[in-house]
Amino acid sequence: MADQFLIRNYSRRAAAQVRDLIAQRTAGTWLEGRTAELYQITDELLKNAVKANYKFLIIWQLTRTRLLESEAGLSPREVDDWLREVFFSGESLLIEGQLKKIGDLSGVTVDVVQLLELENRILRDRPEAGGPTLHELSLKPELVPLFRTKALARRLQVFVHLRVETTPDSIWITISNDSPILESDVRRILGVRRKFRDYAAQGRAQDFFIENLDTSGGGHGLGYAVMDSVLLDLGLEPEHTLYLISASRTMVLIALPLEPPAGQ
């Protein structure tokens, strides 16, 4: 039995639905009283997925503009077809090659933050009842970049997916997004997790966070260390509980045993 959600906007309403779903799935298990911790992990992963999709869409737009300007013989449709072959190939070298032509990606990070701020503004200013309509919002010049990016997401079918399934021995939470993850990002995340694991094994988990307070440039994967810390507090082994899978799409699996670990 599985529940599946397609998340176009990670609003407060969507977050509440996720929290309620986790509570329903853990009811009657040893995890019943740990809904807040499980929601913290799931919420972090969903936000990561939203940010990753925005980053991908901005990179797509930059690459498309560059190709249309530099390759006069290519039509917009031919450029789009070529971009699909490259970015959804699952071949990290092909993708990294295009990123090198963009150069400094710090501007992309800034653009992602700006898009998130615009989206939060819409979700804040447009309550369930009342407030401006989406059409009215789309006419505001400062919101044009957000609506243009969302239109591209619909065209490319780049969204975030949540699946929660209960099997005889586990609860599986799967968060996936339709954009690829770079091999360099995978290495960075795995490196952070490995470093945190070493600190935790020495009883120095708190020292890890104190020594890595600088989160400039997007956090450098520290969110995964926070999630691993939460899993350790639950008595679970992070490397056997949270899995990052990278291919032409990105997926994170959380495997929660229905039987409590020793000591819980």
Secondary structure by P-SEA (a helix, b strand, c coil): cbbbbbbccccaaaaaaaaaaaaaaacccccccaaaaaaaaaaaaaaaaaaaaaaaaaaaaaaaaaaaaccccccaaaaaaaaaaacccccaaaaaaaaaaaccaaaaaaaaaaaaaaaaaaaaaccccccccaaaaaacccaaaaaaaaaaaaaaccbbbbbbbbcccbbbbbbbbcbbbbaaaaaaaaaaaaaaaaaaaaccaaaaaaaccccccccccaaaaaaaaaaaaacccccccbbbbbccbbbbbbbbbccccccc
